[in-house]
Structures are given as C-alpha cells and as structure tokens.
Amino acid sequence: MTNTAPLHPLPWQHAQFNVLNQSAEQQRLPHALLLAGPEGVGKRLFAEQLTKGLLCTDTSGIHACGACKSCVLYAAQNHPDVMYLEPEDTGKQIKIEDVRDSTVLMNKTSQQGGAKVLLIGLAEAMNEHATNALLKTLEEPQPDSYLVLLSDAPMRLLPTIRSRCQRYEFDAPSFEQGLRWLKDIGAQISQEGTVRPATDGEITAALGLSSHRPLYAQQLLASGTLGVRQALLNDLSGLIEGRLSFNEMAVRWKQHDFALLIRLLSEVLLAVVKGRLLDESSSDDSALSLFCAKLSKQLDVKRVFLLYEKTLDIQEQGLSKANINKELLLENLSVQCQSCLR
C-alpha cells in the first residue's frame, strides 16, 4: 500500500471522518477499527488518511498537519511506527508468520514518540491461524497502538475478530456524487494503447458497471475494461442474432484476460436475470440497458441464471489455479450461452 493519503476525505466519507475525528479529540478512539464496505468505495484512501492523522504529532484529532516530522516521514513512505499487512497476491492468504512479524511493532516503543499503527488491507484474507495470532493483540492492546482492518466482506471474519473491533460502514455514494467526483478528478480512459480523458458517457458506463463505486469505476476506465465489456456484449448479441457461432465466440473470448472475462460475463448475466425477473434495468449503464432491452427476451431466464451460478462457482474456486483448463472452460461457457437461446 502506498502512502497517498488525501488532504481531505472523499466527499461521501465526511460523516465517518467527523465521527472518528471527534472521538480522537475526546481521546475515546477505539484501538481496533474495522472499516467495512464493498471494494472500490474508498476505504483504502480513508485508512491512509486515518493512519496519517493518528501518527501526526501536531494534532489532537485525525486532521494530519502535513508538516511535522511524522507527517514528512509518512509521506516519504519511511515512517517506522506504521506497518501494512496485505496478501502477497490476489487470492493469496495472510499467514500466521505475517501477522506475528507485524504485531511485533505493536509491542515496541514508538520511535517517534507518538502512535503506532498496524493496517491490515484485506482482513478476510487471514487464515484461521493468522486470525488467532491477531486475537492476542486485540485482547491486550498496548497504549497508543491502533489496529485498522479493512474488509470487503466482513461476515467472512471470525465473530471473535468482529466483536473486538469498532465497525464503521462505507457504502457506495449516490450515482450523482460518484459522477461529480470522477469528473472533478479528470478521469482518464485507456483505449487501444492510448490514454485520454473519459467522456461523460464512458464515466456513466463505468459507474453503472461498478455499481456506483467511484474508485472501482476509475480503475475500470484506466484498465480498458469498458472496451472488453463492450466486446463481450457485441459477441453475445452476435450469438443471439445468429451472426456468430459459439465456436467463433470462444475464439474471440480467448483473446481477453480470463478472470476479467468471467467477471464481466457474470455481471451481464446477472443484469439479464434482474431485468427479466425483477424488472430492474441498469439505467445508469446505457450499453447494458440496451443489450437487455433488445435481446434478453430471446433468452431462457432459468438457463441464464444457471450459467450465472456457474460463473460464480468458477470465481469462487479460484481463477489462478494452475490445473484449470481455461480454453476448454471458455468453449464450454460459449456452448452454454448458446443453450440459453429460446
């Protein structure tokens, strides 16, 4: 994790910031905090800002001054009283050795004479042994020591962890807030090897695809994901309209990142199911709305739902497994897409 704490909280996080700032000023800040919410809403940026504020030696709250020695060290990513703990890679666990090494910091005297902070970037990635190792630190907190846990799926944490942390919720902002923020920061889009400012329509599509999670939308724009999603919609449209065979579609799909394609296919299938069964349209996502309105009625919704469940199973089982035959899996998925036709 890089130390890129913003000067101010994101526009939709002022309430959480004010609550924590007031608690810090009154010296009632809990030593263990759980920042919970979906990926891409800004928990990480908030945690960095909170960490910088806790380490700052020239504030009574969590408004970091940005000028004291502690703030300068933090900005230079060289602060001795902060440690980050995250999985080494996507899908990897946080192991007991990692937790033990990190909690050593919490038992030492602060080198800068202020607080000590251990920030765990994806708390649910801890395995059972790592969780048990962390419990001792939670049960026997040291003075001026803080544990900040981030979680995209807090229910996957053991109850003993959740019960010992003060939980703060971070939800996705409104569509309007997310749109305004992305415009204000000048969101960029990557397309065919070039980077340019994203149009309003592209920002809107990214927000729709990300379920109004602005930082996730920013990532989708910067990574070129929107182009892959549009190609996927075009392929599915071609299959439904008879312009493309399942074999041709499978060949096209093999050109994309496997994990990304499975996730995008899952989201498209879910939108079809919602549109048919719940009469929910993706009103913020014009491309997906158009696809559902034009073509979803030509699909068997029960088979679409079964295919959606299969994409979830694939993601649950782990896309990085070495023994997974991705080409064969894509061929099977394309055949199943064709079987969804009425």
RAWO-V487854 format. One record per residue. N is the residue number from 1. RES is the residue in one letter. PHI is phi in radians with two decimals (none if undefined). OMEGA is omega as a letter, one per 40 degrees, with the letter a starting at -180 (* if undefined). Layout:
N,RES,PHI,OMEGA
N,RES,PHI,OMEGA
//
This chain:
1,M,none,i
2,T,-1.60,a
3,N,-1.48,a
4,T,-2.08,a
5,A,-1.05,i
6,P,-1.24,i
7,L,-1.21,a
8,H,-2.34,i
9,P,-1.15,i
10,L,-1.03,a
11,P,-0.93,a
12,W,-1.63,a
13,Q,-2.06,a
14,H,-1.12,a
15,A,-1.10,i
16,Q,-1.12,a
17,F,-1.13,a
18,N,-1.13,i
19,V,-1.09,a
20,L,-1.19,i
21,N,-1.11,i
22,Q,-1.12,i
23,S,-1.08,i
24,A,-1.15,i
25,E,-1.10,i
26,Q,-1.61,i
27,Q,0.99,i
28,R,-2.13,a
29,L,-1.25,i
30,P,-1.11,a
31,H,-1.41,i
32,A,-2.22,a
33,L,-2.12,i
34,L,-1.99,i
35,L,-1.66,a
36,A,-2.01,i
37,G,2.84,a
38,P,-1.15,i
39,E,-1.08,i
40,G,1.56,i
41,V,-1.80,i
42,G,1.88,i
43,K,-1.07,a
44,R,-1.15,i
45,L,-1.09,i
46,F,-1.11,a
47,A,-1.09,i
48,E,-1.15,i
49,Q,-1.15,i
50,L,-1.09,a
51,T,-1.06,i
52,K,-1.09,i
53,G,-1.18,i
54,L,-1.16,a
55,L,-1.43,a
56,C,-1.05,a
57,T,-1.69,a
58,D,-2.18,i
59,T,-2.61,i
60,S,-1.67,i
61,G,-1.90,i
62,I,-2.08,i
63,H,-1.45,a
64,A,-1.15,a
65,C,-1.31,i
66,G,1.42,a
67,A,-2.14,a
68,C,-1.21,a
69,K,-1.04,a
70,S,-1.11,i
71,C,-1.14,i
72,V,-1.15,i
73,L,-1.10,a
74,Y,-1.13,i
75,A,-1.09,i
76,A,-1.50,a
77,Q,1.02,a
78,N,-2.36,a
79,H,-1.45,a
80,P,-1.34,a
81,D,-1.86,i
82,V,-2.30,i
83,M,-2.42,i
84,Y,-1.89,i
85,L,-2.30,a
86,E,-2.51,i
87,P,-1.06,i
88,E,-1.15,a
89,D,-2.70,i
90,T,-1.01,i
91,G,1.53,i
92,K,-1.46,i
93,Q,-1.64,i
94,I,-1.59,a
95,K,-1.73,a
96,I,-1.04,i
97,E,-1.09,i
98,D,-1.11,a
99,V,-1.16,a
100,R,-1.06,i
101,D,-1.09,a
102,S,-1.27,a
103,T,-1.28,i
104,V,-0.99,i
105,L,-0.99,a
106,M,-1.20,a
107,N,-1.72,i
108,K,-1.68,i
109,T,-1.31,i
110,S,-1.05,a
111,Q,-1.29,a
112,Q,-1.79,i
113,G,1.33,i
114,G,-2.12,a
115,A,-1.47,i
116,K,-2.15,a
117,V,-2.33,i
118,L,-1.99,a
119,L,-1.90,i
120,I,-1.81,a
121,G,-1.29,i
122,L,-2.57,a
123,A,-1.06,a
124,E,-1.22,i
125,A,-1.40,i
126,M,-1.21,i
127,N,-1.39,a
128,E,-1.06,a
129,H,-1.17,i
130,A,-1.13,i
131,T,-1.07,i
132,N,-1.12,i
133,A,-1.14,a
134,L,-1.26,a
135,L,-1.00,a
136,K,-1.06,i
137,T,-1.16,i
138,L,-1.19,a
139,E,-1.41,a
140,E,-2.22,a
141,P,-1.16,i
142,Q,-1.54,i
143,P,-1.01,i
144,D,0.98,i
145,S,-2.01,a
146,Y,-2.27,i
147,L,-1.89,i
148,V,-2.07,a
149,L,-1.86,i
150,L,-1.84,i
151,S,-2.56,i
152,D,-1.44,a
153,A,-2.43,a
154,P,-1.06,i
155,M,-1.22,i
156,R,-1.46,i
157,L,-1.38,i
158,L,-1.11,i
159,P,-0.95,a
160,T,-1.15,i
161,I,-1.34,a
162,R,-1.04,a
163,S,-1.24,a
164,R,-1.73,i
165,C,-2.05,i
166,Q,-1.47,a
167,R,-1.67,i
168,Y,-2.21,a
169,E,-1.58,i
170,F,-2.25,a
171,D,-1.73,i
172,A,-1.18,i
173,P,-1.29,i
174,S,-1.16,i
175,F,-1.00,a
176,E,-1.12,i
177,Q,-1.10,a
178,G,-1.10,i
179,L,-1.10,a
180,R,-1.10,a
181,W,-1.15,a
182,L,-1.11,i
183,K,-1.20,a
184,D,-1.12,a
185,I,-1.50,i
186,G,1.19,a
187,A,-0.93,a
188,Q,-1.87,i
189,I,-2.16,i
190,S,-1.70,a
191,Q,-2.60,i
192,E,0.91,i
193,G,1.44,i
194,T,-2.06,i
195,V,-2.12,a
196,R,-2.57,i
197,P,-1.08,i
198,A,-1.31,i
199,T,-1.35,i
200,D,-1.03,a
201,G,-1.14,i
202,E,-1.22,i
203,I,-1.13,i
204,T,-1.07,i
205,A,-1.11,i
206,A,-1.14,i
207,L,-1.14,i
208,G,-1.13,a
209,L,-1.16,a
210,S,-1.62,a
211,S,1.01,i
212,H,1.19,i
213,R,-1.70,a
214,P,-1.05,a
215,L,-1.27,i
216,Y,-1.19,i
217,A,-1.06,i
218,Q,-1.05,i
219,Q,-1.15,i
220,L,-1.08,i
221,L,-1.16,a
222,A,-1.22,a
223,S,-1.58,a
224,G,1.41,a
225,T,-1.11,a
226,L,-1.04,i
227,G,-1.13,i
228,V,-1.15,a
229,R,-1.13,i
230,Q,-1.15,i
231,A,-1.11,i
232,L,-1.11,i
233,L,-1.10,i
234,N,-1.11,i
235,D,-1.12,i
236,L,-1.13,i
237,S,-1.09,i
238,G,-1.09,i
239,L,-1.15,a
240,I,-1.13,a
241,E,-1.50,i
242,G,1.44,i
243,R,-1.54,a
244,L,-2.47,i
245,S,-1.52,i
246,F,-1.14,i
247,N,-1.17,i
248,E,-1.14,i
249,M,-1.16,i
250,A,-1.06,i
251,V,-1.08,i
252,R,-1.14,a
253,W,-1.13,a
254,K,-1.17,i
255,Q,-1.39,a
256,H,-1.78,i
257,D,-1.05,a
258,F,-1.06,a
259,A,-1.06,i
260,L,-1.11,a
261,L,-1.09,i
262,I,-1.09,i
263,R,-1.12,a
264,L,-1.16,i
265,L,-1.07,i
266,S,-1.04,a
267,E,-1.20,i
268,V,-1.16,a
269,L,-1.08,i
270,L,-1.11,i
271,A,-1.11,i
272,V,-1.11,a
273,V,-1.09,i
274,K,-1.09,a
275,G,-1.11,a
276,R,-1.46,a
277,L,-1.58,a
278,L,-1.89,a
279,D,0.98,i
280,E,-1.81,i
281,S,-1.84,i
282,S,-1.53,a
283,S,-1.11,a
284,D,-1.54,a
285,D,-2.24,a
286,S,-1.10,a
287,A,-1.13,a
288,L,-1.23,i
289,S,-1.06,i
290,L,-1.11,i
291,F,-1.06,a
292,C,-1.14,a
293,A,-1.16,a
294,K,-1.45,a
295,L,-2.17,a
296,S,-1.13,a
297,K,-1.22,i
298,Q,-1.55,a
299,L,-1.96,i
300,D,-1.42,a
301,V,-1.12,i
302,K,-1.15,i
303,R,-1.23,i
304,V,-1.09,a
305,F,-1.14,i
306,L,-1.10,i
307,L,-1.18,i
308,Y,-1.04,i
309,E,-1.07,i
310,K,-1.14,i
311,T,-1.13,i
312,L,-1.15,i
313,D,-1.07,i
314,I,-1.08,a
315,Q,-1.20,i
316,E,-1.15,a
317,Q,-1.24,i
318,G,1.77,a
319,L,-1.35,a
320,S,-1.65,a
321,K,-1.06,a
322,A,-1.19,a
323,N,-1.57,a
324,I,-1.41,i
325,N,-1.59,a
326,K,-1.18,a
327,E,-1.11,i
328,L,-1.13,i
329,L,-1.13,i
330,L,-1.15,i
331,E,-1.10,i
332,N,-1.13,i
333,L,-1.13,i
334,S,-1.15,i
335,V,-1.13,i
336,Q,-1.18,i
337,C,-1.07,i
338,Q,-1.12,a
339,S,-1.21,i
340,C,-1.36,i
341,L,-1.18,i
342,R,-1.23,*
//
